[in-house]
Amino acid sequence: MKFRCEKALLQSAILTASRAVSPKSTIPALEGLLLEAEENGTVFLTGYNQETGIRSAIQADVSQPGYMVLPARLFGEIVRKLPEGTVTFTMNEKMAVTIRCGQSRSTITGVATDEFPQMKDLSGTFALHFPQGKLKDMISKVTFAIAVQESRQALTGCLMEVSRTELHLVGLDGFRLALQRYHGDFVLPDDKEEIKAIIPGRVMTELTHIMEDTDEMATFHLDNTHMMAVIGNTTVVTSLLAGEYI
């Protein structure tokens, strides 16, 4: 694998994807970032903790496609300390990676991708579109009321209710309740008048760090067990919380 890209783009993608990396895991690969360099000039960086995955894409000059897993913390530190400019990333047959930028040169060893699980892909399901800036503001106004520790797991999540004309976000911890409404025109499957999902509160908080104050759309895909949010060049996949919401 070999590619060249701007340091600022690579560092931003590392920071975003690392939000989903397991600090400690029985699967060593989950303490790292999955790198995938494709022939079309796209490099994907993925962090995954078996419940939530974040995949960020950057444009690069890819001369040799390939994939591998690098320790997230060390990789991030190396890139953060690089000078501004173009980074050259080279991996040999022994999975030793050389990272060059200006006069800086570092070597790090990667691991095989065999144990890195594949994130669920919901891109084929129906899509809901929300303006990023509005949704970011709505989330920030309900997350304070979401339970942090609760015997009812559902209360540690944010309830999302979508009808054909309205979006509701609800946070509730048994003492406080926060509700946000947004009127819009939403396309639902023909057999449904409303979609409900309980999204983990920590994931909703992460979404506010990824979304920007813009009218550009964030796209959400939902099934019975998972949610996938596509925000610009970043994709977030998470398991939904089970149970009944009050």
Salt bridges, closest charged atoms under 4 A:
GLU36 OE1 - ARG55 NH2 3.13
GLU51 OE1 - ARG202 NH2 2.69
GLU77 OE1 - ARG80 NH2 2.81
GLU84 OE2 - LYS7 NZ 3.19
ASP137 OD2 - LYS141 NZ 3.20
GLU161 OE1 - HIS168 ND1 3.35
GLU161 OE2 - LYS196 NZ 3.52
GLU166 OE1 - HIS168 NE2 2.76
GLU166 OE2 - HIS183 NE2 3.18
ASP173 OD2 - ARG176 NH2 3.06
GLU193 OE1 - ARG164 NE 3.46
GLU194 OE1 - LYS196 NZ 3.98
GLU206 OE1 - ARG19 NH1 3.32
GLU206 OE1 - HIS209 ND1 3.59
ASP213 OD1 - LYS136 NZ 3.89
ASP223 OD2 - LYS120 NZ 3.92
